[in-house]
Amino acid sequence: MELNFFDLATTDYGNVLSREHFFDLSIRPLWQHMKRISGPAYPVQLAPGDNLMLHSAIYSAPEGSIVVVDGVDCQYAVAGGNVCAVAKERGIQGFIIDGVIRDLGEITKMAFPVYAKGVFPVPGKKQQFFEPGMPIVCGGVRVCAGDMIVADMEGIVAIPQSRANEVYQMAKEKLDAERGMQLAEWEANHRIKIQKALEVAKMRNHSA
């Protein structure tokens, strides 16, 4: 059975994955009410002030993928309205950019999901080549081609391809267990858990 990673929120994955799989909070949805996106990562490395490889990626990234970009800095826009329009037309799910874009009005109107650090009006050059699909670091997270990306209003997670099924199952099982609880039951369990944590914390504090 094919797993639908879209069905779970990033908070669900946050319950079972450690911090290093989650992008820095400075990379955020650039327009309101953006839908959750999920898909395999297509990593793109850029050079400072240069957007060539992202502009190339809209033609080489597989349909259904999410283009994840190390834009290096925020000095120049790495994409704009036409790039996003072509990406959307070609079936790319969205962009995750450690950097900035422009033409936010156009992008909002076409409802193309872009997570980035912000906007800036001046575009970069198109001169620097990098091998497509090689591992990058984006938002402090190492991303390889095929890693499962899930992004929503709570944040962005990169699930390693080798662990994707395992992580999904763990997150789904935890969510299902919590959904089956009434609030009173959850509160009772939570109260016991917090009491035990307080006792351990007090003992640690006294022994320090």
N, C-alpha and C positions, 0 to 999 in steps of 0.2 A: 504494500500500500504506500502510495506517495504521500509524504508528509507535507502539510501546508504550514510553513513557518509563519505566515501572515496571521494565522489564527491566534497567536499568542503575542501579548504586548512585551515591550522591552523590560518592563518591571517583572514579568514572569521569568524571563531569562536571567534577570538580575537576582532572582531568588536562588539560582543554582550555579551561576558563573561568577568568577572573581572579577575584581575591578579592572584588571588590565585588558579585558575584552570590550570595554565601553569607552566610546569616544569622549574627548573633552567637551564639556558643556558649552564651550564657545562656538561649537558647530551646531547650528540650530535651524529649525524650519524658518524659511524666509517669508512665508505668507501664512495667514491665519487659516485654521481649520484644514490643514494639510492632512491628507489621508495617510494611514500607515502604508509603508512599502516594504517589500521583502524580495530578495532575489540573490543569485550568486554574484560575488564581487568581480568587477573587471578593474584592476588597479591601474592607475595612470600616474607616472612620475613627470613633474614639470621642473623646469629651471626657473630661477628668479626672473620675473618680468617676461616670461615666455609661456604661451599657451598652445604651442603647436600640437603636442601629443594629446591634449584633450579634444582639440578640433578634429584630430585624426580618429580618436576613439569612437566618435559617434557613428563612424562607418564600419569599424571593426568589432565593436562590442556585440556579443550575441544578443538576440532578442530575449527579453525577460531579465536581463542583467541590470545591476546597479553599478554605475561608473563611480569609482572611489578615487579621489584625486589628492595627491600631495602638491598643493600649490606653492609651497615653500614659504611665501610671505603674503602680505595683503597690500602690496604696493600697486598692483595692476589687476584689472578684471581678467579672469581666465575664460569666461563664457558670457554670452548674452542671449537675447531673445531668439535669434535665428538658429543658433547652435542648439538651444533647448527645443525649438520647434522640430528640427530635423531628428533629434534624439527621440522625442515623443513619437514622431511618425514612424520611426524604425523599431519601436517597441521596447526601448530602454525604459526601465521603471523609474529612474530618477538619478540625481547626482548627489554625492556626498563629497564636499569640497573643503579641504583645509586651506581656505583662501577666500577670495571675494569674487562676485560676479557683477554684471550690470543689467540694465533693462528689466528691472524687477516688475514694473507695471505690466509689461508684455508677458512675462513669465507667470505672474499671478493670474492674468486673464486667461491664459491657455491652461492653467492648473497643472503645470508640470512641477513635480516635487523636486525642490532643491534645498538641501541642507548645507549651509555655508556660514562663514563668519560675518558676512555683511555684504555691502554693495560699495562700488567705487566706479566712477564713470570712464576711466581711461583704460583701454585694452592693452594687453601685452603684445610682444612680438611673436613671430613664428619662425624660429631659427634652430632650436635645440632638439635633437633627437634622443629618445630613450627607447630601449627595447620594450614593446608593448607587453602588458600582462605580467611584468615582474613584480615581486613583493615590494611593498612600500610601507611607510609609516604615515598614517593619517590620524590627526587628532590624538596622537600618542599611542595608537594601536597599530600593531603590525598586521597588514592585510595581504593575503595571498589570493591569487585567482581561484575562484570557486568557493571561497569562504562564504558562508551564508550571512547576508546583511539583513537586519531588521531595524527600521527607523520609524519612530513615531513622536508624538508630542512630549514623551518622557525622556527620549534620548536615542542613541544609536549603538547597536551591538554588532560585533563581528564574531561569528561562531566558526571556529576552525572546521574546515571541510571534513577532516578525519573524525571529528567528534559530533558532527551536526545531528545525526539521528539520536545518539545517546542523550545529548543535551535537550533536544526537543522532548523526548520521552520523559526525562526527569522533570522538566518544567511543566509538562502537561499533567503528569501524575500529581504534582504538588498543587497545581491549580484546581484539579478535579476534587482533591481531598478537601481543600478549603471551601470550595463551592458547596460541598455537601454538608457543611457545618452551619448551624444556626449561630447568630451572633453571640448568644449566651454561652454556647459551647466553646466558641472561639475565645471569648473573654476568659472563661474558666481555665482553658489551656494556657492562654497568654499570661494570666496572673501567676500560675505555677512557674512558668518559664522565667518570668521576670524576678520572682522571689528567689529562685535558685541562682540566677545571675547576680542579684544583689548580695547574696550570701558569699558567693565566690569572690566578688569584687571587694567586699569588706575584709575577707580573710587576706586577700592579696595586699590590700592597703595596710593592714596591721602588720604584715610580715615584711613590709618594705623598710 
